[in-house]
Amino acid sequence: MIKIFVADDEQIVIDSIKFIIEKNIPNAVLAGSARSGREAVEKINEIRPDIVLMDIRMPGINGIEAIKKIKERHSDIIFIIITAYEYFDYAKDAIALGVYDYLLKPLNKNKIIEVIDKATETITKQRKSIAEELELKEALNRILPHLESEFVYSHFYGKVDDDNIEFYESIFGMPLSYGYIIIGSVNYVDNVAGSIGKQVFYDCFATELKSIVPCLVGPPMLNSIAAYVPVERERNSFEIKNESIEIAERLCARLDERVNLNYRIGIGRPYDIENFTISYDEADRALKVDEEKISHFDDQDLVFARRDVYPFNKEKLLINRVIMGDSAGAVRLFNEIFDWMALNYRGQENKIAAMLGELFIVLKRTASYYMEGDTTYDDAIYSISANDDIQEIKTSMLAWMKTISQNIKARKDTVLNEIIRHVEDFIAQNYNRDITMDDVAREVNMSYHYFSKFFKEQTGRNFVDYLSSLRIQKAEELLADPSRSIKDVCYSVGYNDPNYFSKLFKKYTGKSPSEYRAWLERGTDIRL
């Protein structure tokens, strides 16, 4: 129901408008009236109508001044001014205030109905828009925690394409290109009460940290939970360090009020988002070296300074390159890790051999998931486990990585080819329906965002262009049948608007459907 308010110093005008509303506008009601500007301001503040019909010439505070005062508190109210012709110049001031429309005295019944109907339609659209926006916001609020967990979790394993960082920044409403990791870790507990306490800790960690600083919190893993805290790249590192410790202290103060568990907080240094795992490893190492409740990696510098930190980030990227089938990238990262071992453990070949063996086990375990039943491992396992010559181990591992990466890529290509064939078949069978990319993504159980990228990579075209091209191709075939009208052809290939179909057809073929049919009938090209 639309609430209308009338402000006019003539009671007959108010009564006339009320009568017209009651008899002709069923979805509206006269919620109140006033005979002066001051009275209008006071009543409108209480009634909060949707539409106000305001006479601009009233005693005391005139209509223009009243509108100004009301808009200060109620900017969403629609104002329609009432004026006599001789005072029409005052309407210019009303235009500056964003008045919706005007009515001239003497008032015309049909004009009143027309203006109120138009304003009502505007309000209805606004309400619908607000309702849709709220629904979208609610849906986004439901999905945001999952996106947040996925974002943080995926960065642990280097599986996120940071070319899309702007997409995530817009979703989460914060810059993400530079930041540090803060980890909350609880002691291992093996009972029901302890498990419940851990879950309370994880929930409190996420809730309280978010209330202190904008951040993204990942899912609990083992006995810890981690958050990524974005910071400005230009800030001084010492300032960021002190601020991060202050944040951790405030977090601990709140956690101590709500949980009864032994826990510690570890903090890494800030890095670019692509070096996310470096900060995570630093925060994790700070926890393991120091027994303090809050430990920052920089404060353990004397402990870590004896040798560089093992490049865990490169190890994770190496794993990622292997399972992606990128043999060249895997070889490059392996050589970088090997060079780090050789530099930091110079003269300790047994230590390097052992580290290479551990790295191979990690790689083998990951690759076996993708290459179940493959026997490529056997020779490599023997040559690595039975050897203490690090150069021979290196050669064996490089050969194995190249082979396994190529095998994984070949298997993935086979699977991807099967998927894209299924996609093409599905589109070919349903092109004449109102299908969307979301429909096709659901058919192959992919997310909308991932499918968009996958489809473009596999076909070289985006989905809309591919579908449109197929529909136009089918339309060309149907136009060869003179018994079928152009409108019928339009509907048969999945379009509901013949005008849009004709424009699109000409875009793809250079001819309108009628020109194309004429060309087919004549058997020769025509000059356009």
C-alpha positions in Angstrom: 0.0 0.0 0.0 1.3 3.5 -1.0 0.9 6.2 1.7 0.1 9.7 0.4 0.3 13.0 2.3 -1.3 16.2 1.1 -0.2 19.7 2.2 -2.4 22.6 1.0 -3.9 25.6 2.8 -7.2 25.0 1.1 -9.3 22.2 2.7 -11.3 21.8 -0.4 -8.1 20.8 -2.3 -7.3 18.2 0.4 -10.8 16.8 0.3 -10.9 16.6 -3.5 -7.6 14.7 -3.6 -8.7 12.4 -0.9 -11.9 11.6 -2.8 -10.0 11.0 -6.1 -7.6 8.6 -4.3 -10.3 6.6 -2.6 -12.3 6.2 -5.8 -9.7 5.7 -8.4 -6.4 4.5 -6.9 -7.0 1.2 -5.0 -3.4 0.6 -4.0 -3.0 4.0 -2.3 -4.4 5.7 0.9 -4.4 9.3 2.1 -2.3 8.8 5.3 -2.4 12.4 6.5 -2.8 16.1 5.5 -1.7 19.6 6.6 -2.7 23.1 5.9 0.7 24.8 6.6 4.3 24.1 5.9 5.2 23.7 9.6 2.4 21.3 10.2 3.4 19.3 7.2 7.0 19.0 8.5 5.9 17.8 11.9 3.3 15.3 10.6 5.5 13.8 7.9 8.2 13.1 10.4 5.7 10.8 12.2 3.8 9.4 9.3 6.7 8.7 6.8 4.5 8.7 3.7 5.7 7.5 0.3 4.4 10.4 -1.7 3.8 14.0 -0.7 1.6 16.5 -2.7 2.9 19.9 -1.5 1.4 23.3 -2.3 4.3 25.6 -2.7 2.4 28.8 -1.5 1.3 28.3 2.1 1.3 30.6 5.1 4.4 30.6 7.3 6.9 28.1 6.0 6.1 27.8 2.3 6.2 24.5 0.4 9.8 24.9 -0.9 11.2 25.5 2.6 9.1 22.6 3.9 10.4 20.2 1.2 14.0 21.2 2.1 13.5 20.4 5.8 11.7 17.1 5.1 14.4 16.0 2.6 17.0 16.4 5.3 15.5 13.5 7.2 13.6 11.6 4.5 15.4 11.7 1.2 13.4 8.8 -0.2 10.0 10.5 -0.2 8.6 11.4 -3.6 7.4 15.1 -3.8 4.8 16.4 -6.2 4.3 20.1 -6.0 0.9 21.8 -6.4 1.0 25.4 -7.8 -1.2 28.0 -9.4 0.0 29.1 -12.8 0.9 32.6 -11.6 3.3 31.0 -9.0 4.9 28.6 -11.5 8.3 30.4 -11.3 8.6 29.0 -7.8 8.6 25.6 -9.3 12.1 26.3 -10.6 13.4 26.1 -7.0 11.5 22.8 -6.5 13.3 21.3 -9.6 16.6 21.9 -7.8 15.3 19.9 -4.9 14.6 16.9 -7.1 10.8 17.2 -7.1 9.2 14.3 -9.0 6.4 16.2 -10.8 3.9 19.0 -10.5 0.1 19.7 -10.6 -1.4 23.0 -11.7 -4.4 24.5 -10.1 -7.3 24.2 -10.8 -6.6 20.5 -10.3 -7.6 18.0 -13.0 -8.8 14.6 -11.8 -7.2 12.7 -14.6 -3.9 14.5 -14.2 -3.9 13.7 -10.4 -4.5 10.0 -11.2 -1.8 10.0 -13.9 0.9 11.6 -11.7 0.2 9.4 -8.7 0.1 6.3 -10.8 3.4 7.2 -12.3 4.9 7.9 -8.9 3.5 4.7 -7.5 5.1 2.7 -10.3 8.4 4.3 -9.5 8.0 3.4 -5.8 7.0 -0.2 -6.7 10.2 -0.6 -8.9 12.3 0.9 -6.1 10.8 -1.5 -3.5 11.4 -4.4 -5.9 15.0 -3.3 -6.5 15.6 -3.0 -2.8 14.1 -6.4 -2.1 16.2 -8.0 -4.8 19.3 -6.3 -3.5 18.6 -7.6 0.0 18.0 -11.1 -1.4 21.3 -10.9 -3.3 23.1 -9.6 -0.1 21.6 -12.4 1.9 22.7 -15.0 -0.7 26.2 -13.4 -0.8 26.4 -13.4 3.0 25.7 -17.1 2.9 28.3 -17.9 0.3 31.0 -15.5 1.5 32.3 -17.7 4.3 32.8 -20.6 1.8 34.6 -18.3 -0.7 36.7 -17.0 2.1 37.7 -20.4 3.3 38.4 -21.6 -0.2 40.5 -18.5 -1.0 42.8 -19.0 2.1 42.9 -22.8 1.8 43.7 -22.7 -1.9 46.6 -20.3 -1.3 48.2 -22.8 1.1 48.7 -25.0 -1.9 49.4 -22.4 -4.5 46.2 -23.4 -6.5 44.8 -19.9 -7.0 45.3 -17.8 -10.1 46.3 -14.4 -8.6 45.5 -12.8 -12.0 41.9 -12.8 -10.6 42.9 -11.0 -7.4 40.7 -8.0 -8.3 37.7 -10.3 -8.5 38.3 -11.4 -4.9 39.0 -7.9 -3.7 35.6 -6.8 -5.0 33.9 -9.7 -3.4 35.6 -9.3 0.0 35.7 -5.5 -0.1 39.4 -5.2 0.8 42.8 -5.0 -0.9 44.5 -8.4 -0.9 47.7 -8.0 -2.9 50.0 -7.6 0.2 49.6 -8.9 3.8 50.7 -11.3 6.5 49.6 -14.5 8.2 48.5 -14.9 11.8 48.0 -18.4 13.2 46.1 -19.5 16.3 47.2 -22.9 17.5 45.8 -25.0 20.4 47.4 -28.0 22.2 46.3 -31.4 21.1 43.3 -32.8 23.0 41.8 -36.2 22.7 38.4 -36.0 24.4 34.9 -34.7 23.6 35.2 -31.7 25.8 38.5 -30.7 24.3 37.1 -31.1 20.8 34.2 -28.9 21.6 36.6 -26.4 23.2 38.7 -26.3 20.0 35.7 -25.6 17.9 34.7 -22.7 20.2 38.3 -21.4 19.9 38.2 -21.5 16.1 34.9 -19.7 16.0 36.0 -17.1 18.5 39.4 -16.6 16.7 37.6 -15.8 13.5 34.8 -13.6 14.9 37.0 -11.6 17.3 39.9 -11.1 14.8 37.5 -9.9 12.1 36.1 -7.4 14.6 39.6 -6.0 15.3 41.0 -5.9 11.7 39.8 -6.6 8.2 41.0 -10.1 7.3 40.2 -13.5 5.7 40.1 -16.5 7.9 40.7 -20.0 6.6 39.3 -23.3 7.7 40.7 -25.1 10.8 43.5 -27.5 9.9 44.9 -30.0 12.4 45.0 -28.0 15.6 45.4 -24.5 14.2 43.5 -21.8 12.3 45.1 -19.1 10.1 44.0 -15.7 8.9 45.4 -13.5 6.1 45.6 -9.8 7.2 46.0 -7.4 4.3 48.2 -4.3 4.9 49.4 -1.4 2.7 52.6 -2.2 0.9 54.0 1.3 1.4 54.0 1.1 5.2 57.1 0.6 7.3 57.7 -3.1 8.1 58.6 -2.3 11.8 55.3 -0.4 12.1 53.4 -3.4 10.6 55.1 -5.8 13.0 54.3 -3.8 16.1 50.7 -3.3 14.9 50.3 -7.1 14.3 51.5 -7.9 17.8 49.1 -5.3 19.2 46.3 -7.0 17.2 47.3 -10.4 18.6 47.3 -9.0 22.2 43.8 -7.6 21.7 42.7 -10.9 20.2 44.2 -12.9 23.1 42.4 -10.6 25.7 39.0 -11.4 24.0 39.8 -15.1 23.6 40.8 -15.5 27.3 37.3 -14.3 28.2 35.6 -16.9 26.1 37.7 -20.0 25.9 39.5 -22.2 28.5 42.3 -23.8 26.4 46.0 -23.4 26.1 46.7 -21.7 22.8 49.4 -19.6 21.1 49.5 -17.1 18.3 52.2 -17.0 15.6 52.7 -14.2 13.2 54.6 -14.1 9.8 56.0 -11.1 7.9 54.0 -9.3 5.1 54.6 -10.4 1.5 52.9 -10.2 -1.9 49.9 -12.5 -2.2 51.9 -14.9 -4.5 54.3 -15.5 -1.5 51.4 -16.2 0.8 52.9 -19.5 1.9 56.2 -17.8 3.0 54.3 -15.8 5.6 52.4 -18.9 6.7 55.5 -20.9 7.1 57.1 -18.1 9.1 54.1 -17.9 11.4 54.1 -21.6 11.8 57.9 -21.7 12.6 57.5 -18.9 15.1 54.9 -21.0 17.0 57.3 -24.1 17.0 60.4 -22.3 18.2 59.0 -19.9 20.8 56.9 -20.9 23.9 55.5 -17.4 24.3 51.8 -16.9 23.9 52.4 -14.5 21.1 55.4 -15.0 18.8 56.4 -13.0 15.7 58.8 -14.5 13.2 61.1 -11.4 13.3 61.6 -11.8 17.0 63.1 -15.3 16.4 65.7 -13.8 14.0 68.6 -14.9 16.0 67.3 -18.5 16.0 66.6 -18.5 12.2 69.7 -16.5 11.2 71.9 -19.5 11.3 70.6 -20.6 7.9 67.9 -19.5 5.4 64.4 -20.8 5.9 63.6 -23.8 3.7 61.6 -22.6 0.7 58.3 -24.3 1.6 56.5 -22.0 -0.8 58.6 -23.3 -3.7 57.9 -26.9 -2.6 54.2 -26.3 -2.7 54.5 -24.6 -6.1 56.6 -27.6 -7.3 53.8 -30.0 -6.3 51.3 -27.8 -8.1 53.4 -27.7 -11.3 53.7 -31.5 -11.2 50.0 -32.2 -10.8 49.2 -29.5 -13.4 51.4 -31.4 -15.9 53.8 -28.5 -16.3 57.1 -30.4 -16.6 59.1 -27.3 -17.5 57.8 -25.4 -14.5 58.4 -28.4 -12.2 62.0 -28.8 -13.4 62.7 -25.1 -12.9 61.3 -25.1 -9.3 63.1 -28.4 -8.4 66.4 -26.9 -9.6 65.8 -23.8 -7.4 65.1 -26.0 -4.4 68.1 -28.2 -5.1 70.4 -25.1 -5.4 69.0 -23.9 -2.0 69.9 -27.3 -0.4 73.4 -27.2 -2.0 74.1 -23.7 -0.7 72.7 -24.1 2.8 74.1 -27.6 3.4 77.4 -27.4 1.6 79.6 -30.4 2.4 76.6 -32.3 4.0 75.7 -34.6 1.1 74.0 -37.2 3.4 71.7 -34.4 4.7 70.9 -33.2 1.1 70.3 -36.8 0.0 67.9 -37.3 2.9 66.0 -34.0 2.2 65.7 -35.0 -1.5 64.3 -38.4 -0.4 61.7 -36.6 1.7 60.8 -34.3 -1.1 60.4 -37.3 -3.5 58.1 -39.0 -1.0 55.9 -35.9 -0.9 55.8 -35.6 -4.7 55.2 -39.4 -5.1 52.3 -39.3 -2.6 50.7 -36.4 -4.5 51.2 -37.8 -8.0 49.9 -41.2 -7.0 46.5 -39.7 -6.5 46.4 -38.6 -10.1 48.3 -41.6 -11.6 46.8 -44.6 -9.8 48.0 -47.8 -11.4 51.0 -46.2 -13.1 54.3 -48.1 -12.7 56.5 -45.1 -13.6 57.5 -44.9 -9.9 59.3 -48.2 -9.6 62.6 -47.5 -11.1 62.8 -44.0 -9.6 62.0 -45.3 -6.1 64.9 -47.8 -6.4 67.5 -45.4 -7.8 66.7 -42.7 -5.2 66.4 -44.9 -2.1 69.5 -47.0 -2.9 71.7 -44.0 -3.8 73.7 -41.5 -1.8 75.1 -39.6 -4.7 73.1 -36.4 -4.8 73.8 -35.7 -8.5 72.5 -39.1 -9.4 69.5 -38.6 -7.1 68.9 -35.2 -8.8 69.1 -36.8 -12.3 66.7 -39.6 -11.3 64.2 -37.2 -9.8 64.3 -34.8 -12.7 63.7 -37.7 -15.2 60.8 -39.0 -13.0 59.2 -35.6 -12.7 59.4 -35.0 -16.5 57.8 -38.3 -17.2 55.1 -38.2 -14.5 54.2 -34.6 -15.4 53.8 -35.5 -19.0 51.7 -38.6 -18.0 49.5 -36.5 -15.8 49.0 -33.9 -18.6 48.1 -36.7 -21.0 45.5 -38.1 -18.7 44.1 -34.7 -17.9 43.9 -33.8 -21.6 42.0 -37.0 -22.2 39.5 -36.1 -19.4 39.2 -32.5 -20.5 38.6 -33.6 -24.1 35.8 -35.9 -22.9 34.3 -33.1 -20.9 34.4 -30.5 -23.7 32.8 -33.1 -26.0 30.1 -33.6 -23.5 29.6 -29.8 -23.3 29.4 -29.4 -27.0 26.9 -32.3 -27.3 24.8 -30.7 -24.5 24.8 -27.3 -26.3 24.0 -28.9 -29.6 21.0 -30.7 -28.1 19.7 -27.7 -26.2 20.8 -24.6 -28.3 17.1 -24.0 -29.2 16.2 -23.6 -25.5 16.9 -20.6 -23.3 20.1 -22.1 -21.9 22.7 -20.2 -20.0 26.3 -20.8 -19.2 25.2 -21.7 -15.6 23.0 -24.5 -17.1 26.0 -26.0 -19.0 28.4 -25.6 -16.0 25.9 -27.5 -13.8 25.7 -30.2 -16.4 29.4 -31.0 -16.0 29.5 -30.2 -12.2 31.7 -27.1 -12.5 31.4 -23.7 -10.8 30.2 -20.9 -13.0 33.5 -19.0 -12.6 35.7 -22.0 -13.3 33.6 -23.2 -16.3 33.9 -19.8 -17.9 37.6 -19.9 -17.9 37.7 -23.7 -18.8 35.4 -23.2 -21.8 37.4 -20.3 -23.2 40.6 -22.2 -22.9 39.2 -25.3 -24.6 37.3 -23.7 -27.4 39.1 -20.4 -27.9 35.7 -18.6 -27.6 33.5 -17.4 -24.8 30.2 -19.2 -24.2 27.9 -16.5 -25.6 29.8 -16.3 -28.8 30.0 -20.1 -29.2 26.2 -20.4 -28.6 25.3 -17.5 -30.9 27.5 -18.9 -33.7 25.9 -22.3 -33.4 22.4 -20.8 -33.4 23.1 -18.7 -36.5 24.6 -21.7 -38.3 21.4 -23.7 -37.5 19.3 -20.6 -38.7 21.2 -20.6 -42.0 20.1 -24.2 -42.5 16.5 -23.5 -41.6 16.3 -20.5 -43.9 16.9 -22.8 -46.8 13.4 -24.0 -46.3 11.1 -21.3 -48.0 8.1 -22.7 -46.1 9.4 -21.5 -42.8 9.0 -17.8 -41.8 11.8 -15.8 -40.4 10.0 -15.5 -37.1 9.6 -19.3 -37.0 13.3 -19.7 -37.7 14.0 -17.2 -34.9 12.0 -19.2 -32.3 13.4 -22.5 -33.5 17.0 -21.6 -32.8 16.3 -20.3 -29.3 15.6 -16.6 -29.7 12.4 -14.8 -28.5 12.9 -11.5 -30.2 12.9 -11.5 -34.0 14.4 -8.0 -34.2 17.4 -9.0 -32.0 17.7 -12.3 -34.0 17.9 -10.3 -37.3 20.6 -7.9 -35.9 22.6 -10.8 -34.6 22.2 -12.8 -37.9 23.5 -9.8 -39.9 26.4 -9.4 -37.4 27.6 -13.0 -38.1 26.7 -13.4 -41.8 26.8 -9.8 -43.1 23.2 -10.2 -44.3 19.8 -9.9 -42.7 17.7 -13.1 -42.7 15.6 -11.9 -45.6 18.7 -10.9 -47.6 20.3 -14.3 -46.9 17.1 -16.1 -48.0 17.0 -14.0 -51.2 20.7 -14.8 -51.8 19.9 -18.5 -51.4 17.0 -18.4 -53.8 19.0 -16.5 -56.5 22.1 -18.7 -56.0 24.4 -15.7 -56.3 25.6 -13.0 -54.0 23.8 -9.7 -53.7 25.2 -6.3 -53.2 24.4 -4.9 -49.8 
